[in-house]
Structure formats: structure tokens, C-alpha cells
């Protein structure tokens, strides 16, 4: 019997996907686009969206199967979520708000994101074939 997926993890992944689409649209049109373009930050904003959207979709699909996965996969999910939040979130705030103190958060988020993928790779090797 398959275990049910975690509703809270599904909801977090769906919310992350929603915000990626909204922020992508804001960066592509209207006053946010104009402000980012004028500041030369549009490419940075797009990088945040380019990482957040596919990772959100991945996290949603992964959450569907976490009920059948081990603890390592759940830790990998959390690390991937936190890494995406820190990486993309810091880019959005740096680009839009100009909060330079967040500069170190972006690479930290990237490292956490990479660690999440490594943990997920090891979790897959621990699963029975």
C-alpha cells in the first residue's frame, strides 16, 4: 500500500511554482520590468525565475512520492526547497530592493541546492532496485 504524499510539502512546492510564475510575469512586463531594466538587473531577476520554476515543479513531483521514500529523500527535498528559496529569493531582493547585504546568501543558497541534489542522488542509491 502506497503512503499518501505530504500535503504541506505539495502546498509549499505549488506556492513556490506560483510565485515563480508571478515574479516571472512581473519581471517581463510593466513597472517592475522597467525598474529592473533601468537598473541593469533584469538578467539577474530572470536567473532567479529560471532556477525557481523548474525546481518548484521538481519539488512538487518529488513530494508526490516522498511517502514511499526514505528519510534521506525527505532531507533532500527540504535542502532543495531551502536552497531554491535562498538562491532565487536573494536574487529577487538584490535586484529589486538593492539589498547588497544579501549578496552572500545567493551562493549559500546555491550550495544548499547542490547539497540537496547530492542527498537525493544518494537517497536513490539506497532504494531497492
Helices and strands as residue ranges (DSSP letters): H 7-28, H 30-39, H 42-65, G 66-68, H 71-97, G 100-102, H 103-126
